[in-house]
Structures are given as C-alpha cells and as structure tokens.
Amino acid sequence: MSQSESLLVYSRYTPGTTDLDFLVNKYLDAADREYFSTLKSAGRQHEFALGRALTKQLLSDEFGKPAEYWQIGRAESGRPELRNDGFTQVDISISHSGGLVLVGMSTQGRIGVDVEKYKSKRDVFRLAQNYFHTNETQLLQYESPAKLIHTFYILWTLKEAYAKASGENLYSILGRYDFSKILQENKEGQWIDISACVAGEYSALFSQLGNELPYAVVTTGRSGALSDSPMLYKLTT
C-alpha cells in the first residue's frame, strides 16, 4: 500500500445461500465467536462474519500474513481495531447495509466508512429537519423526490463515516457540521478536503455501489496528499 492510498473492499451476502459455517470456521477466532454467539438474527451474524472475513482477506493480501494471524478487537467506542504487534498504525472501518458489507483500511491515520441502502418508505426530509444542519435541510427542500433520497443518504453516510474516523458521537455532529457546500461544489468519486466543515484535517469521498447503496469514506489528512480515489474492489469469500 502506498502512503497515499486507502483501500476499500466489499461483498454481498444472501442469508440461506452464503456459507455462514465456512466464514465462522475460517475467519472467526475465539473472541469473534463469543461475540458472534450473542447476535440474535441470521442477518446480523452474516454481516459480522463477512465483515471479519473481508477485513482479514484484505490484510492478508496487503501484508502477506495468513487470515488466522490477524487479531481484530473492539475499542471502547465499538469500532474495530487491530491487536497485532507492528500493525497498530493500520486503521480499519466496517459498515454493512442491504446485504452488502464494506471495509476500509488506511495506514496513514484514521478511516471511517459507511454504506446505507435506500429505504423508500422513510420520510427522509422529516429526518433531515429533525437532525441535519439548517443549510442541508434547505438544500434538500428543492430537490426532486428521487434526488432528495440520494442526497439525504449521501449526507448521512458522510456524517457517519466522519463520526467513525474522528471518534465523535454521530448524533452530536449531525446538526453541528454543514456539508451542503460539499455536495453543491464537488463531484462524486473524488477526494474532497472537508477540514473547513469539521474539527480537524479530514478528507472525504462519496459515491454509490449499484443503484441504491450510497457510501462515504473519511480519512485524516488533507485531500491534496491523497490519490484521486481509493482502490475499491470486490472480494468473494
């Protein structure tokens, strides 16, 4: 991995067809299995197991260690963290929604990723009125119905990815930071310097996987030091 790169991997799962036993046996260590056993739904179990599998595959591909080598714990905040000696500089983030799991990794600071599936029955404008910055709500007010949903979820994923990267509480920053100018002035799929919008030096990228899965990536550092886009590729387990 070069100093300017962040890596993203993703994969889909279908409960009932994805081999959950294979994921558990190959990729989950004792601590993972203990947490896995507390998850009540099959969907949540698939998400967790596939998140671990993708993360360990990505780490193995990049650093040449076998999947069983990697120890992934949970910080007090709940975010995943590497416990292996010599790799504490590697930061990882995991998100899942709508049958898709997205994993981000960076060696140059903190990273946060978020993916969200459109929920067509959700009143997104009312949610924006309740939680988003006033300028963002005004931006959404003049969008067409289809664009309204897309813009809402891009804003949401940006905020959640930032919260993961920064460690700030999501609900404390939803209405505090204004990302409306970012959406008005920049194109999807390119790194954007968002330092003027948040606390600290951060860059963000937002795009979409398929028709209904917008995602965002936020990393520490200014966008001028980053490549045009993170490497994004699909893994199959």
N, C-alpha and C positions, 0 to 999 in steps of 0.2 A: 504494500500500500504506500503510495507516495504521500508526502507531507500535506498535499493539498486535497487529498481525496477523502470523501466519506463513502461508505458502501451501504447499499440497501439491497435486501433480498426479500422476496415474497413468495407465497404459495397459497393455493386454495385447498380447502378440505371439504369433504362431504360426509357428515356423520352416517355411519352404516356402510360406507364403501372405503373410506380411508382406514388403513390398518392401524388401529389405535394400539393394539398389543405390540406391534412391531416398534412403534415410536417409543412406547414405555420401556421396552426391554433394551433397545439400542441406545437411547439418548437420555433417559432419566436416571440420575443417581439416587442414593438412599434418601437424601434430603428432598429431592424433587418428588420422589414417590410418596413421601409422607405428606407433602403439600397437595399433591395430586389426589390423594385419598380423601381430602376434605372437600373437594369440589363436587357439588351435588348433581350437576347436569352433564350429559354426554357432550354437549356442545362446548361447554367451558373446559372440560377435560381435553377435548381435541385442540382447542385453542392453546392451552397451556403446553401440552406435549409437543405440538407442532412449533410453537414459539421456541421451546428449548432445542428442538431438532434443527431448526433453521439457524439459530444462533451458533450452535456447536459446529454445524457444517460450514458456516461462514468463517468462523475462527480457524477451523481445521484447514480450509482452503487457503487462507491467508498466511498462516503461521506454521503449517506443516506438522501439527500435532494431531493425534487421533481424537475422535469425538469424546471418548471416555476420559481424556486428560482434563477437560475443561470443568471447572467448578464455578457454577453461577449461583450466587446467593441473592438475598433481597435486603436492600438497605432499609433503614428505619422508615423511610418515606414510601417503601413498597417497590421502588424501581429496581430493576435487575442490576447486579454488579459482579464483575469478575473477582474471584478469590485466589487466582493463581499467582504465585510469586513471579515477578518480572513482567506482569501484564496489567498492573494496576493503572497504567496510563490509557488503557483501551476502555472506551466507554461504549455502552450498548443501550439500546432502547427498543421496546417491543410494543406493537399495537395490533389489535385484531377487531374486525367488524365484517359482518355479512359474508362469512365463510372465507375470509382472506386474512392471513397473518403477515405483517410487515415487520422487518427487523432492520435497524440501523446500527452502524458501528463507526466509530471515529477514534483515531489515535492522537488527535490534536486538540482535545478538550471535550466538553460535554456535548451530547447529542440527544435530541428528543424527536420522536416520530409519532405521527398519529394518522390513522385512516378511519374513515367513517362511511358507512353505507347510507344512502339516502333513505329517509323514512317519509314516504309520500303523505301519510296521514298526519304528520306532525305539523303543528302551526308554528312554523319557524319564525315568522315575523313577530308573533307574540313573544316567543322565547328571546328574540333579539331585543325587543322592547324592555323585557324584564332584566336582561343580563348584559347586553353589549353597550359599548360606548355610544353616546348620542349621535356622533358623526357617522358611525357604522349603521345605525338604525335609519338615518336619513338616506344613506346610500341605498339600502335595501328597499326603502319605500318606493323608489322609482324604477325598480327592476320589474321585468316581465315575470309571470309566475314561474316559468322554468328557470330563468336566470336567478331569481330570488333564492330558490332552493340551493342552486350551485354555489352562489356567493356566500350564503349563510354557512354552508358546510366548509368552504374554504376558510372563512374567518374562524370557525370553531376549531378546525384542525390546526391552524396556525397558532391559536392561543393554547391549545392543549399541548402541542409539540414544544412551544416555548416554556410552558409550565414544567414539562418533563426535563428540558435541558437546564433550566435555571434553578429548579427546586422550589419555585414559588407555588403557592396553593392556587389551583386553577380558578376557583370561584372568587378568589381575592383579586384576580387580574382581568377577569372577563370584561368588566366595565371600566377598568382603570387605563388600559392601553388601547390606543386607537390605531387600527391597521387599515382604515379606509383608504388613505392615500396610497398605500402599498398596492392595493387592488386596482386603483384608478391609474397609476403611473407605470406599472410594471407588468410584464408578460409572464404567463405560467412557464414553469420548467427552467427558470434561471435563478441563480443565487441573487438575493437582494440583501443589502445592508439594512437591518432594521434597528440599528443602535439608537436612532433618534426617537424611536417609538417605545422603547423598553428601557429597563435598568441594566446597563452594561453593554458590552460589544457582542452583538449576535448577528448572524446571517440566517436567512430563511429561503426555502424553496417550496413552492406548492404546485401540484399538478393533479393528475387523475389516472387511475387504473380502471380501464373499462368505461362503461357509461355511467356508473352510479357509485364510484368509490374514490372520492377526492382524498388526497393525502397531503401532508406537510412535513417538512424536515426543518429543524432549527439546530444550529450549532454555534458554539462560541467562536468569536473572531469575526473580522470584517470580510465581506464578500470578495474584496479585491485579492485576497490571499487564497481564494478557493478556486477550484476548477469550474468550468461553465455549468456542469451539472454533476450530481453524484452518480456513481456507477449503480445502475439498477438492473438486476437480472432475476430470473425466476429459478427457483430450485425445486426439484421434485424429490420426495423422500422415498 
